[in-house]
Amino acid sequence: MKKLGEMPGNCPVCGQSFSPEPGFYFGASYVSYAITIAIMVPVFILNYLVLHIPFDTLLFAIIGLIVLLAPIIYILSRSIWINFFVSYEEGAGKSLPTKEGKPSS
């Protein structure tokens, strides 16, 4: 859990900086919020239409689920956020030199 928020400085394949500017990942909190809502709303709808679990029980269950999924949501939201601004090109790292100084193939 101590290393949850740590990211490498640069991509090992293409060299892209994972910290383009200070506070860059602040916007990932909005993505995290959207993911959390995307989990909660279908569960509430499913409960309303099918399960009929009492509201207080359902609320505690969803809060527990979100707490358990928090590390995954955190990493996923940061990945989604950087992909809004940095494009990925397949095979972009193939021309980068390896440790031996030769281009990778």
N, C-alpha and C positions, 0 to 999 in steps of 0.2 A: 504494500500500500504506500510505502514511502516514495517509491519510484514511479507512482502512477502518473504524475504530471510531467515527468521528464521525457524529453524527446531528444533524439540526436541532433547535433547542430546542422548537419547537411545530409541530404539523401545519399546513401552509399552508391547508388547507381548513376544518377545524373548530376549530383552536386548541388541541387536546389537547396537553398537555405530554408529551414523549417521555422525560422523566426525572422520574417521579413522586416518587421519593425516592432518596437515595444508596444505591448497591448494589443497585438494583432489578434490574439485568440479571444479577446473580450466578446466579439460577435458570436463566438461559438456557444455562448450562453443562450442566445436566442434559438439556435439550432437545437440545443439540449432541451429547452423548453418545448419546442415543437415535437421532438421525439417523445417526451414525457406525455404530452397531451395526446399524441397519436397512440400511445399505449393505454391511457386511462379512458378515453372516450369509448372505444370499442368494448372495453370491459364493462363499463357502466351500461351501455346499450344491451350487451349480451345479458347482463343481470336483469335489466328491466324487462326484456322480452322472454327470457327463458328460465334463468336460475332463481330469481326472487329471493336472493340472500338479503337479510336485513342490512339497511344502509350503513349502520355503524360497523358491523362486521366486515362488510365489503370495503369500507373506507380504510380500516386498519390493514386489511389484506393487500390493498393496492399500494398503500404507503410502504408496507414491508417489501412488496415486489419492486417498487421504484428504488428503495434503498439498496436492495440486493443487486439491481441492475445499474446502479449509479456509475460504477467504474466502466462498464461497457458503454453506457450512454455518453460518458465523458470523452472517452477515446473516439467513439464514433462521431460525436459532434465536432471534435477538432479536425478529424479527417474530412468530414463533409465541408467544414468551413474553409480549409485550405484549398480544397478542390474547386471552390467558387472562384478563386483568384489565380490558381496555378494550374495550367493545363498539363496533361500527361501525354507524352508521345511514346508509343510502344517502340522499343528498340533504340531509344535516344541515348542510352548509356553504352551502347556497343562500341562507339568510337572513342570512348574515354580510355586513357592509358591505365593499365593495371599497375600493381606494385613493382613489377619488373620493368615498367616503362613501355611495354608493347600494347597496342590497342587490343581490347578484348574482342573476341569473335563470337 
